[in-house]
Amino acid sequence: MSSVPAYELHDGTSIPAVGFGTYPLSGEDGIEAMVSALGHGYRLLDSAVNYRNEAEVGEALRRSGLPREDVMLATKVPGRFHRGDLAVQSLRDSAARLGVERLDLALIHWPNPSQELYVDAWRGLVQAQQEGLVRSIGVSNFTAAHLQDIITATGVTPVVNQIELHPYFPQADMVAEHERLGIRTQAWSPLGKAATPHQERAVTAAAEQLDVTPGQVVLRWHVQRGSLPLPKSATPERQQANLDVFGFELTQEQMDAITALGRPDGRLFGGDPDVHEEM
């Protein structure tokens, strides 16, 4: 089993430096994959209402035999609950599906700016935290402007912002903004999915030199940038490899070469937070 370091968040809680993405795992196969991940040492399971697998996440935790306090469960509030009272209700419903009394981390999934309700949704998360329904609160897919809006309105800064982040879309400006605000960057699709940045020479050369896999190189790139990757794999061997990224280090030259793979159109799909809507 791999041992994973942790980051301290600005609210005083800690979070594993690598988490396990659960989309699109579901059903019995999904439960088995998550139990396997927990067995390999993952201690953060990242879910969402719209993943439709919160019940499976909760069942995986129970089957793992791990103490509840050892595993961080995260979920996300969808756009259809972007009102203060509805956001709180969404989190209550999530806790019930997960089978837990309190959520560890709750995020707003997308800002959905055309609704102009993400500030209200954030107020709901703040209320839920005050009521003890959730320990830590954050956001996902928020731009710098969205972050400023919610911080100005409430005085509460998210502990994390989960954004699309991989070698083809390194998001240097957002990472810098997070550092300025004390927000931990989380990376969804950290390996780039079908875009296959792991096949690029900048990645494969580093893998050959360090005797690790290209996927491990990409995940190590995330770790050294301070971003928290959330890789997903149903394959036990790959689960283990994806977590085994703390025994080697990339040189600055290797880091720069991978970052230089970034493209102006590097998004995996049209997921621009200023226009993308997810209900």
Beta strands, then each sheet from edge to edge (+ up, - down):
strand 1: 6-8
strand 2: 14-16
strand 3: 20-21
strand 4: 44-46
strand 5: 72-77
strand 6: 103-108
strand 7: 134-140
strand 8: 160-164
strand 9: 184-188
strand 10: 228-229
sheet 1: 1+ 2-
sheet 2: 3+ 4+ 5+ 6+ 7+ 8+ 9+ 10+
end
